[in-house]
Amino acid sequence: MAEYCTKQNKPAYFYKSSCLREMIHYTHEIILEAAQSWWAIRPRMGSQEIWRLGSNLTELRAIPVGELLELRDQIVNRPYFPAKGRLLEIDFGSFSRYFPTITDPRNVGNGLEFLNRHLARKLFQEPQHWLEVLLGFLRQHQYNTTSLLLSEKINSITQLSRQLPQALKIVANLPPDEPYQNFHLQLKQLGFEPGWGKNAGRVRTVLEFLHKLIDDPDPAVLEAFISHIPLIFRAVLVSVHGWVAQKGVLGRPDTSGQVVYVLNQARNLEKQLQEDIKLAGLDGFGIQPKVIVLTRLIANSDDTNAHEPLERIEAAENAWILRVPFREFNPNLTQNWISQTEIWPYLETFAIDAEAILIEAFQGNPDLMLGNYSDGNLVAFLLSRRFHIPYESIAHVLEKPRHLFSNLYWQDLEEFHNFSLQFTADLIAMNGADFILTSTYQEIVGTPDSVGHYESYQFFTMPELYHVVNGIELFSPKFNVMPPGVNEKIFFPYDSDAATDAEKAHIADLLFTKEDPQIIGHLDNPNLRPIFSIAPLIPVKNLTGLVECFGPSPQIQEKCNLILVAGKVRPEDSTSEEERGEIEKLHDILAEYNLKGKVRWIAMRLNTPDTGAVYRCIAARGGIYVHPARFESFGMTILEAMVSGLPVFVTQFGGPAETIQDGENGFTINPTDLEETAAKILSFISKCEVDPEYWREISQRGVQGVQDKYNWKLHSKKLLLLGKVYSFWNYGSSANREPLLRYLEALFYLIYKPRSEKLLEQHGAR
């Protein structure tokens, strides 16, 4: 547009104020043809429109999404013909009318707050119906044979309104710290079962919330009431692919931060459940929480304990890893690790087998199901349907936005990626979820300049398979931005007294001097400032790009060493095709720039405590942490490095841009611009040499920011509150939700399952 204005001698204001320039500003995709052009425009985040512009730039017409999808099919020479009939159109838009939606994009991701307001409004506008819903909801809860909250003695709102003041009178006349056991029989006679509180003060508080809710519904009161009552005791976290264990697994294929995430979440969820049960006064009734991480059992576990059916999670009382094997369709495959790209044929039978094992493990049904990644979310959806419990989805990473045009060229990529199965599973799982957790706002609706991860599922084509004309409602209250926490017992500032001298010496030797077959590179000067990165050795993490940034810069090499903890050092030792390619590429780069004596490549799997010690060791030497990924949805390692005291340089593409304020608590980089990245790193290091206090300023801001915002206790409390509120919402609107769930089941059995069976046949022939 700027070039056109220059050539045509347009006045300066034309470029800034013309309608065409404004349209270009909001455009993120253009398809050019001889007689016309097609424009995908985002007038606001999370909202896209399709327009067709004639070659004379005057004929402009809004186009239905379906026409754009047909055009895309033609572009890749995959059009469908009338003789073959039309393609399936997947459209979830017709279900939106059953559910409330957010109108302002700024409020997307605040689903809990929105839903509380909506439910409070319903209680005010339709008190008779929604108070009856609330009564039924409270009466249905029990733990095994122990009735909770309300008994059948209270069978109407009128009766509840009559009994509630009497219950309040009983507890008001008692000391606040009077134990519940001393007066529970009096409340029981009125119809109030255990669960209201551990003492008279707590019981009075909760009953007053209920009394206010009946008389004058208010969003804050509704949230406070639901947060105070015990509704969840047993939770399942589903994480299927990779190696889910506590030792010797990080760095293996498909195994990275998600294992740390899910185990930390399980530990902290159990702690919060224990606290809630004690506050509710239920520990005296033999009620205790149980949390299970459900994953697959790998018989040939390669020196890990991934073959053990049950493993207690460390630092937890009643949290476990439960492993269920895949059925032995072909033991040569199913007894070994299977790539997440090929795991799809085994998920349905895995869910069927896991159902019975979970019932036995809990001695009953779970109360909450949490899915992780595409495969774990599909299993969680299938299990939640069987158990009739809330299901929460965490995508962590959606592969579709990571691979440009992956849906358009899916047939060319199917042999390796099986995108037809993954994207179908994503549609089923994300629409079937009661609520969705994201770590950042941009995961949902992106930024003014980029499409959100979930937004990329709004409409797309899988040529010759199906068209998605409305794949996800981005303004649904099911979306909640809720970042994870950092385990501060393992990841803490480098200048803390918690680290031992022996630990420091061991880690320093590993990083700078130790010789081992799994370590490449001897440092000529180990005392130079270290640049550090740790990640799986796969293309998207772009560690080879970091070495290519370091290699051509003698100025950085004069001041710094580069330390990598990644993958393996020999291609023949890797079972992953992606990793083998990166290993070979990394060897070539080291040779090309003659980086002997300046780079250490450590291919040893670190346990989580050692990883924390590594960050602290690098920080103690005034080092920096670089996260050069081409794309990162969140980046847990970034938070761990920051809270350890390391200044961080992180990719600007994805979630880290929300965590890092450039130049304040860290720095953002464009990992595709190696010269610019090198210049930014060199500028920081040079400034630190002149003013050492500058390094400490950035370090301390990073530590403080993580400690204030990324807290597992806050995460766990809100997660349980979400489970409770959405459980109440579903109880009151279950009839509206059932058609959507049936639609999802049809997609599973008519699209997903036939394709997974074809892949299973291929596996059987291996």
C-alpha positions in Angstrom: 0.0 0.0 0.0 2.9 2.4 0.9 4.6 1.6 -2.4 1.4 2.3 -4.3 0.9 5.6 -2.6 4.4 6.6 -3.5 4.2 5.6 -7.2 0.8 7.3 -7.6 2.0 10.5 -5.8 -0.8 10.3 -3.3 -0.8 12.9 -0.5 0.5 11.9 2.9 -3.0 11.8 4.5 -4.2 9.3 1.9 -2.1 6.5 3.2 -3.2 7.2 6.8 -6.9 7.8 6.3 -8.1 6.0 3.1 -10.7 3.2 3.6 -8.5 0.8 1.6 -5.6 1.4 4.0 -7.8 0.9 7.0 -9.1 -2.4 5.6 -5.5 -3.5 5.0 -4.7 -2.7 8.6 -7.3 -5.2 9.8 -6.5 -7.9 7.2 -4.6 -11.0 8.1 -5.0 -13.0 4.9 -5.5 -12.1 1.3 -6.1 -14.4 -1.6 -5.4 -12.8 -5.0 -7.0 -13.8 -8.3 -7.0 -12.1 -11.7 -10.5 -10.7 -11.5 -10.9 -10.3 -7.7 -9.3 -10.7 -4.3 -10.6 -12.3 -1.1 -9.9 -10.6 2.3 -10.1 -12.2 5.8 -10.5 -9.2 8.1 -10.4 -9.0 11.9 -12.3 -5.9 12.8 -11.6 -6.9 16.4 -9.9 -9.7 18.2 -11.7 -13.0 18.1 -14.0 -11.8 15.2 -13.3 -12.5 11.5 -15.2 -11.4 8.3 -14.7 -12.4 4.7 -15.0 -9.9 1.9 -14.5 -10.1 -1.9 -13.1 -7.1 -3.7 -13.3 -6.7 -7.4 -10.2 -5.8 -9.5 -11.4 -2.2 -9.9 -11.3 -1.8 -6.1 -15.0 -0.6 -6.0 -17.0 -3.8 -5.9 -16.9 -5.1 -2.3 -19.2 -7.8 -1.0 -19.4 -9.8 2.2 -18.9 -13.6 1.6 -20.2 -16.5 3.6 -17.4 -18.6 5.2 -18.3 -21.6 3.1 -17.4 -19.9 -0.1 -13.9 -19.1 1.2 -13.4 -22.7 2.3 -14.4 -23.9 -1.2 -11.9 -21.4 -2.7 -9.1 -22.7 -0.5 -9.9 -26.3 -1.6 -9.5 -25.2 -5.2 -6.2 -23.5 -4.5 -4.6 -26.7 -3.3 -6.3 -28.7 -6.1 -8.6 -30.5 -3.8 -12.1 -29.2 -4.9 -15.1 -31.4 -4.4 -17.4 -32.0 -7.3 -21.2 -32.1 -7.4 -21.0 -35.6 -8.7 -19.4 -36.7 -5.5 -21.8 -34.7 -3.4 -21.0 -32.0 -0.8 -18.7 -32.2 2.1 -19.8 -32.4 5.7 -20.1 -28.9 7.3 -19.3 -28.8 11.0 -21.1 -25.9 12.7 -21.4 -25.4 16.4 -23.0 -22.0 16.0 -26.5 -23.4 16.4 -25.8 -24.5 20.0 -24.6 -21.0 21.1 -28.2 -19.8 21.6 -28.5 -22.2 24.6 -25.6 -20.6 26.4 -24.7 -17.1 27.5 -21.9 -15.3 25.6 -19.5 -12.5 26.5 -19.8 -9.4 24.3 -16.6 -7.4 25.0 -13.4 -9.0 23.8 -11.6 -7.5 26.8 -13.6 -9.8 29.1 -12.8 -13.0 27.2 -11.0 -15.4 29.5 -12.9 -14.2 32.6 -15.6 -16.9 32.3 -16.0 -17.5 36.0 -16.7 -13.8 36.8 -19.2 -13.6 33.9 -21.0 -16.9 34.8 -21.3 -15.8 38.5 -23.1 -12.6 37.3 -25.3 -14.5 34.9 -26.3 -17.1 37.5 -27.0 -14.4 40.1 -29.2 -12.6 37.5 -31.1 -15.8 36.9 -31.7 -16.2 40.6 -33.0 -12.7 40.7 -35.1 -12.9 37.5 -36.4 -16.4 37.9 -36.2 -17.1 41.6 -38.7 -19.9 41.8 -37.0 -22.0 39.2 -33.4 -21.3 40.1 -33.9 -21.6 43.8 -35.4 -25.1 43.2 -32.3 -25.8 41.0 -30.1 -24.7 43.9 -32.0 -26.9 46.4 -31.8 -30.0 44.2 -28.1 -29.3 43.6 -27.4 -29.1 47.3 -29.4 -32.2 48.1 -27.7 -34.4 45.6 -24.3 -34.4 47.2 -22.8 -37.2 49.2 -19.6 -39.0 49.8 -20.0 -42.7 49.5 -22.9 -43.3 52.0 -22.4 -40.0 53.9 -25.1 -37.4 53.0 -23.8 -33.9 52.8 -25.3 -30.4 53.2 -29.1 -31.0 53.0 -31.2 -34.1 53.7 -34.5 -35.1 52.3 -36.2 -33.4 55.3 -35.8 -30.2 53.4 -37.8 -30.8 50.2 -38.8 -27.3 49.2 -37.5 -23.8 49.1 -40.3 -22.8 51.5 -39.1 -25.4 54.0 -35.4 -24.3 53.5 -36.4 -20.7 54.2 -38.2 -21.8 57.4 -35.4 -24.1 58.7 -32.5 -21.8 57.8 -33.2 -19.1 60.5 -33.5 -21.8 63.1 -30.1 -23.2 62.1 -28.6 -19.8 62.2 -30.0 -19.2 65.7 -28.4 -22.4 67.0 -24.9 -21.5 65.8 -25.3 -17.8 66.7 -25.6 -18.8 70.4 -22.4 -20.8 70.3 -18.8 -19.7 70.6 -17.3 -19.3 67.1 -14.7 -22.0 67.8 -17.2 -24.6 69.1 -16.5 -27.8 67.2 -19.1 -29.0 64.7 -19.3 -32.5 66.3 -20.7 -30.8 69.5 -23.9 -29.5 67.8 -24.2 -31.4 64.5 -27.2 -33.4 65.8 -29.2 -30.3 66.4 -28.6 -29.2 62.8 -29.3 -32.7 61.5 -32.8 -32.6 63.0 -33.5 -29.5 60.9 -32.2 -31.2 57.7 -28.7 -29.9 57.6 -26.1 -32.6 57.0 -22.3 -32.3 57.5 -20.3 -30.0 55.3 -21.2 -26.5 56.4 -18.1 -26.0 58.5 -15.7 -27.2 61.1 -17.0 -25.0 63.9 -19.9 -22.7 64.8 -18.2 -19.6 63.3 -17.6 -21.2 59.9 -21.1 -22.8 59.8 -22.7 -19.4 60.6 -20.7 -17.7 57.8 -21.8 -20.3 55.2 -25.4 -20.4 56.2 -25.5 -16.6 56.1 -24.2 -16.7 52.5 -27.1 -19.1 51.7 -29.6 -16.9 53.4 -28.4 -13.8 51.5 -28.5 -15.7 48.2 -32.1 -16.7 48.7 -33.2 -13.1 49.7 -31.0 -11.0 47.4 -28.9 -12.8 44.8 -25.5 -11.2 44.2 -22.6 -12.5 42.1 -20.1 -12.1 45.0 -22.3 -13.9 47.4 -22.9 -16.7 45.0 -19.2 -17.2 44.4 -18.5 -17.0 48.2 -21.2 -19.5 49.0 -20.1 -22.0 46.4 -16.4 -21.7 47.2 -17.2 -22.5 50.9 -19.2 -25.7 50.4 -17.5 -29.1 49.7 -18.4 -30.5 46.3 -15.2 -32.1 45.0 -13.3 -34.9 46.7 -11.9 -37.0 43.9 -10.2 -35.6 40.8 -8.6 -37.2 37.7 -5.9 -35.5 35.7 -5.6 -37.2 32.3 -2.2 -37.0 30.5 -1.7 -39.9 28.1 1.2 -39.4 25.8 4.9 -39.3 26.6 6.6 -40.8 29.7 4.6 -39.7 32.8 6.8 -40.5 35.7 8.8 -38.7 38.4 12.4 -39.8 37.5 14.5 -40.2 34.4 11.8 -39.1 31.9 12.3 -35.4 31.2 13.9 -34.8 27.8 12.5 -38.1 26.3 10.4 -37.8 23.2 7.0 -36.1 23.8 8.0 -35.5 27.4 8.8 -32.1 28.8 7.1 -29.4 30.9 3.7 -31.0 30.8 4.9 -33.8 33.2 6.1 -31.3 35.7 2.9 -29.3 35.3 0.5 -32.2 35.8 2.4 -33.5 38.8 2.6 -30.1 40.5 -1.1 -29.6 39.8 -1.9 -32.9 41.3 0.1 -32.2 44.5 -1.4 -28.8 45.0 -4.9 -29.8 44.1 -4.7 -32.5 46.8 -3.4 -30.0 49.4 -6.2 -27.6 48.6 -8.8 -30.3 48.8 -7.4 -31.3 52.2 -7.7 -27.7 53.4 -11.3 -27.4 52.1 -12.4 -30.7 53.7 -11.0 -29.6 57.1 -12.6 -26.2 56.9 -15.9 -28.0 56.0 -15.6 -30.2 59.1 -15.6 -33.4 57.1 -12.2 -34.8 58.2 -13.9 -36.0 61.3 -16.2 -38.2 59.2 -13.3 -40.1 57.6 -13.5 -38.1 54.3 -10.2 -37.5 52.6 -9.4 -36.4 49.1 -7.8 -38.5 46.4 -6.2 -37.2 43.2 -5.2 -39.5 40.3 -3.0 -38.7 37.3 -4.2 -41.1 34.6 -1.7 -42.1 32.0 -0.7 -45.1 29.9 1.4 -47.9 31.1 4.5 -48.6 29.0 5.6 -52.2 29.5 9.0 -51.7 28.0 9.8 -48.8 30.2 13.5 -48.2 29.3 14.9 -47.8 32.8 12.0 -45.7 34.0 9.1 -46.8 36.2 6.5 -46.1 33.5 5.7 -49.9 33.7 4.3 -49.7 37.2 0.5 -49.6 37.4 0.5 -47.4 40.5 3.0 -44.8 41.8 2.6 -42.5 44.7 3.3 -38.9 43.8 6.2 -37.5 45.9 5.3 -34.8 48.5 1.7 -35.9 48.5 -0.4 -38.0 50.8 -3.1 -39.4 48.5 -2.1 -38.4 45.0 -1.1 -41.1 42.5 0.0 -41.9 39.0 -2.3 -44.6 37.7 -1.1 -46.3 34.5 -3.4 -48.2 32.2 -1.9 -50.2 29.3 -3.1 -49.9 25.8 -4.7 -53.0 24.5 -2.3 -55.3 22.7 -3.5 -54.9 19.1 0.1 -55.3 18.1 2.4 -55.9 21.2 5.4 -54.9 19.2 3.9 -51.4 19.3 1.7 -51.2 22.3 4.2 -52.4 24.8 6.6 -49.6 23.8 6.5 -45.8 23.7 4.3 -44.5 20.9 4.6 -41.0 19.5 1.8 -38.6 20.3 1.2 -38.3 16.5 0.2 -42.0 16.3 -1.5 -42.5 19.7 -5.0 -42.0 18.3 -6.3 -45.5 17.6 -5.9 -46.6 21.3 -7.6 -43.8 23.1 -11.2 -45.1 23.1 -10.4 -48.5 24.4 -8.0 -46.9 26.9 -10.9 -44.8 28.2 -13.1 -47.9 28.4 -10.5 -49.8 30.4 -9.7 -46.8 32.6 -13.3 -46.4 33.6 -13.5 -49.6 35.6 -10.0 -49.1 37.1 -10.8 -45.6 38.3 -14.0 -46.7 39.9 -12.1 -49.4 41.8 -9.3 -47.0 42.7 -11.7 -44.4 44.1 -14.2 -46.9 45.4 -16.7 -44.8 43.6 -16.9 -42.2 40.8 -14.6 -39.2 40.5 -16.0 -35.7 40.9 -13.9 -33.7 38.4 -12.1 -34.7 35.2 -9.1 -32.6 33.9 -7.7 -33.2 30.4 -4.2 -32.3 29.2 -3.3 -32.0 25.5 -5.4 -33.2 22.5 -5.2 -36.9 23.4 -5.7 -36.5 27.1 -8.6 -34.1 26.5 -10.4 -36.6 24.2 -10.0 -39.3 26.9 -11.3 -36.9 29.5 -14.3 -36.1 27.4 -15.2 -39.7 26.9 -14.8 -40.5 30.6 -16.7 -37.4 31.8 -19.7 -38.6 29.6 -19.6 -41.9 31.4 -19.3 -40.5 34.9 -21.5 -37.4 34.3 -19.1 -35.1 35.9 -17.6 -31.7 34.9 -14.7 -31.9 32.4 -12.0 -29.2 32.2 -9.7 -28.9 29.2 -6.1 -27.7 29.1 -4.6 -27.7 25.6 -1.1 -26.6 26.6 -0.3 -26.6 22.9 -2.6 -26.7 19.9 -0.7 -28.1 16.9 -2.9 -26.5 14.3 -1.7 -22.9 14.8 1.9 -24.2 15.2 2.0 -25.6 11.7 1.1 -23.0 9.1 -1.7 -24.2 6.7 -1.6 -27.7 8.3 -5.3 -28.2 7.8 -5.1 -27.1 4.2 -2.4 -29.6 3.3 -3.3 -32.3 5.8 -3.3 -35.1 3.2 0.4 -34.3 2.4 1.2 -34.4 6.1 -1.0 -37.2 7.2 1.6 -40.0 7.1 3.7 -38.3 9.8 1.3 -36.1 11.8 -2.2 -37.6 11.4 -3.7 -34.1 11.6 -7.1 -35.3 10.5 -7.4 -37.2 13.8 -5.9 -34.6 16.0 -7.9 -31.6 14.7 -11.1 -33.7 14.9 -10.2 -34.6 18.5 -9.6 -31.0 19.3 -13.0 -29.9 18.0 -14.7 -32.6 20.0 -12.7 -32.0 23.2 -12.8 -28.2 23.3 -16.5 -28.0 22.5 -17.3 -30.8 25.0 -15.4 -29.2 27.8 -17.4 -27.6 30.6 -14.6 -25.1 31.0 -11.2 -24.5 29.4 -8.1 -23.2 31.1 -5.5 -21.2 29.3 -2.3 -19.7 30.6 -2.7 -16.5 28.6 -5.3 -14.3 27.0 -3.7 -14.5 23.6 -4.2 -18.3 23.4 -7.9 -17.6 23.0 -8.3 -14.5 20.8 -4.7 -13.6 20.0 -3.5 -10.0 19.7 -4.5 -7.1 17.4 -1.8 -8.5 15.0 -2.1 -12.2 15.4 -4.8 -14.9 15.5 -5.4 -16.7 18.8 -4.7 -20.4 19.1 -8.4 -21.2 19.7 -9.4 -18.6 17.2 -7.7 -20.6 14.4 -10.4 -23.2 14.9 -13.2 -20.8 14.1 -13.4 -21.8 10.5 -11.1 -23.9 8.4 -11.2 -26.6 5.7 -9.8 -30.2 5.7 -10.1 -30.6 1.9 -12.1 -33.8 0.9 -12.9 -34.5 4.6 -15.0 -31.7 6.0 -15.5 -27.9 6.3 -15.6 -26.2 9.7 -17.8 -23.1 9.3 -18.1 -22.4 13.1 -15.7 -24.5 15.2 -15.6 -22.7 18.5 -17.4 -19.9 20.4 -14.5 -17.7 21.6 -16.8 -15.5 23.6 -18.1 -18.5 25.7 -17.8 -18.2 29.5 -16.1 -21.6 29.5 -12.7 -19.9 28.8 -10.7 -18.9 31.8 -7.2 -17.5 31.9 -5.5 -19.1 34.8 -1.7 -19.5 34.6 0.0 -22.3 36.5 2.3 -21.8 39.5 6.0 -22.4 40.1 7.1 -25.0 42.7 9.0 -22.6 44.9 10.5 -25.5 47.0 12.5 -26.4 43.9 12.8 -23.2 42.0 13.9 -20.3 44.2 16.4 -17.4 43.9 20.1 -18.1 43.5 21.0 -16.0 46.5 18.8 -18.0 48.9 20.5 -20.0 51.7 18.5 -23.1 50.8 21.1 -24.5 48.3 23.9 -26.6 49.8 27.6 -26.3 49.0 27.6 -29.9 47.8 24.7 -29.2 45.4 26.4 -26.1 44.0 29.7 -28.0 43.4 28.0 -30.9 41.7 26.0 -28.7 39.3 28.9 -26.4 38.5 31.0 -29.5 37.6 28.2 -30.8 35.3 27.7 -27.5 33.6 31.3 -26.3 33.1 33.9 -29.0 33.5 32.6 -32.6 33.7 33.7 -35.0 30.9 31.1 -37.6 29.8 30.1 -39.4 26.6 26.8 -37.5 26.8 28.5 -34.1 26.9 30.0 -32.4 23.9 32.3 -29.4 24.3 35.2 -28.4 26.6 35.2 -24.7 27.6 38.4 -22.8 27.1 37.4 -20.3 29.7 34.7 -21.6 32.0 34.5 -18.3 33.9 32.9 -16.4 31.1 29.3 -15.2 31.6 27.1 -18.2 30.6 24.2 -18.0 28.1 21.9 -20.9 29.0 19.0 -22.8 27.4 17.2 -26.0 28.1 14.5 -27.6 25.9 13.7 -30.7 23.9 15.7 -30.9 20.7 12.9 -30.4 18.2 12.5 -27.8 15.5 9.9 -25.6 17.2 12.1 -25.1 20.3 14.8 -23.8 17.9 17.9 -24.5 19.9 19.8 -24.8 16.7 18.7 -21.2 15.9 20.3 -20.0 19.2 23.6 -21.6 18.2 23.3 -20.0 14.8 22.8 -16.7 16.6 25.9 -17.3 18.8 28.1 -18.7 16.1 28.7 -15.6 13.9 29.2 -13.2 16.8 32.8 -12.9 18.0 31.7 -10.1 20.3 29.4 -12.4 22.2 31.9 -15.3 22.2 34.5 -13.0 23.7 32.2 -12.3 26.7 30.1 -15.5 27.0 29.9 -19.3 26.8 26.9 -21.0 25.5 25.5 -23.9 27.6 22.7 -26.2 26.2 20.8 -28.9 28.0 19.0 -30.8 25.3 18.2 -34.1 23.8 20.9 -36.6 22.8 24.3 -36.0 21.2 24.2 -38.9 18.7 21.5 -39.3 16.1 21.5 -43.1 16.3 20.5 -42.9 20.0 17.3 -41.0 19.3 13.9 -42.7 18.5 12.4 -39.5 17.2 12.8 -38.5 13.6 12.5 -34.8 14.5 15.1 -35.0 17.2 17.6 -36.9 14.9 17.3 -34.1 12.3 18.0 -31.4 14.9 21.0 -33.4 16.3 22.6 -33.6 12.9 21.9 -29.9 12.2 23.4 -28.9 15.6 26.6 -30.8 14.8 26.8 -29.1 11.4 26.5 -25.6 13.0 29.1 -26.3 15.6 31.5 -27.3 12.9 30.6 -24.5 10.5 31.4 -21.8 13.1 34.3 -23.7 14.8 32.7 -23.3 18.2 35.0 -25.7 20.0 35.9 -24.4 23.4 32.9 -22.0 23.5 29.8 -24.3 23.6 28.8 -27.1 26.0 26.0 -29.4 24.9 24.8 -31.6 27.7 22.6 -34.5 26.7 21.8 -35.8 30.2 18.3 -36.0 31.6 18.0 -33.8 34.7 15.5 -34.5 37.5 13.5 -31.5 38.6 15.5 -30.5 41.6 18.7 -30.6 39.5 17.0 -28.4 36.9 16.3 -25.8 39.7 20.0 -26.0 40.8 21.2 -25.5 37.2 19.2 -22.2 36.9 20.6 -21.0 40.2 24.2 -21.9 39.2 23.9 -20.0 35.9 22.4 -17.0 37.8 25.1 -17.0 40.4 27.6 -16.4 37.6 25.7 -13.5 36.2 24.3 -15.5 33.3 21.1 -15.2 31.2 18.5 -17.6 30.0 17.4 -17.6 26.4 14.2 -19.2 25.2 14.4 -19.1 21.3 11.3 -21.0 20.4 9.7 -20.2 17.1 6.4 -20.4 19.0 5.6 -21.0 22.7 2.1 -21.2 24.1 3.2 -20.4 27.6 6.7 -21.5 28.7 6.9 -22.9 32.2 10.7 -23.0 32.0 10.7 -19.3 31.6 9.0 -18.8 34.9 11.3 -21.3 36.6 14.4 -19.5 35.3 13.0 -16.1 36.3 12.1 -17.1 39.9 15.7 -18.5 40.1 17.0 -15.0 39.4 17.9 -15.3 35.7 17.3 -12.4 33.3 15.4 -14.0 30.4 15.3 -13.5 26.7 12.2 -15.1 25.3 10.4 -15.5 22.0 7.9 -12.8 21.1 5.7 -15.4 19.4 3.0 -16.8 21.8 2.3 -16.6 25.5 5.7 -15.3 26.8 4.9 -11.9 25.4 2.2 -11.6 28.1 4.6 -12.7 30.8 7.5 -10.4 29.9 7.4 -6.7 29.6 10.4 -6.0 27.3 13.1 -4.2 29.2 11.4 -4.4 32.5 11.4 -7.9 33.9 13.1 -9.5 30.9 13.4 -9.2 27.1 11.5 -10.4 24.1 13.2 -11.5 20.9 12.3 -12.4 17.4 14.0 -15.8 17.0 13.8 -15.6 13.2 16.0 -12.5 13.2 19.4 -13.9 14.4 21.3 -10.6 14.0 18.7 -8.6 15.9 18.6 -11.2 18.7 22.4 -11.3 18.9 22.5 -7.5 19.1 19.9 -7.4 21.9 21.8 -10.0 24.0 25.1 -8.2 23.4 23.6 -4.8 24.3 22.4 -6.2 27.7 25.7 -7.9 28.5 27.7 -4.8 27.6 25.4 -2.6 29.8 25.8 -5.1 32.7 29.6 -4.9 32.4 29.4 -1.1 32.8 26.7 -1.2 35.5 26.5 -4.6 37.3 23.5 -3.3 39.2 21.5 -3.4 36.0 21.7 -7.3 35.9 20.4 -7.4 39.5 17.6 -5.0 38.8 16.2 -7.2 35.9 16.8 -10.3 38.0 14.9 -9.0 41.0 11.9 -7.8 38.9 11.6 -11.2 37.4 11.7 -13.0 40.8 9.1 -10.7 42.3 6.8 -10.9 39.3 6.7 -14.7 39.4 6.3 -14.9 43.1 3.3 -12.5 43.0 1.4 -13.9 40.1 2.3 -17.5 39.4 1.2 -19.2 42.6 0.0 -22.9 42.7 -2.3 -22.2 45.7 -4.2 -19.5 43.9 -4.3 -21.8 40.8 -5.7 -24.7 42.8 -8.3 -22.6 44.7 -9.7 -21.1 41.5 -9.6 -24.5 39.7 -11.8 -26.0 42.4 -14.1 -23.0 42.3 -14.5 -23.4 38.6 -15.4 -27.0 39.0 -18.1 -26.2 41.5 -19.6 -23.2 39.7 -19.7 -25.0 36.3 -21.2 -28.1 38.0 -24.0 -25.9 39.4 -24.5 -24.3 35.9 -24.6 -27.7 34.2 -27.1 -29.1 36.8 -29.5 -26.2 36.0 -29.1 -26.4 32.2 -28.4 -30.0 31.5 -31.2 -30.3 29.0 -29.7 -27.6 26.9 -26.3 -29.2 26.8 -27.3 -32.7 25.8 -27.9 -31.9 22.1 -24.4 -30.5 21.8 -22.9 -33.6 23.5 -24.8 -35.9 21.1 -23.5 -33.9 18.1 -20.0 -34.4 19.4 -20.5 -38.1 19.8 -21.7 -38.3 16.2 -18.5 -36.6 15.1 -16.5 -39.0 17.2 -18.1 -42.2 15.8 -18.6 -41.0 12.2 -15.4 -39.1 11.5 -12.8 -39.8 14.2 -13.3 -43.5 14.8 -13.3 -44.7 11.2 -10.0 -42.8 10.6 -8.5 -44.1 13.8 -9.4 -47.7 12.7 -7.5 -47.2 9.4 -4.5 -46.1 11.3 -4.8 -49.1 13.6 -4.8 -51.4 10.6 -1.5 -49.8 9.5 0.0 -50.4 12.9 -1.1 -54.0 12.8 0.9 -54.5 9.6 4.1 -53.3 11.2 
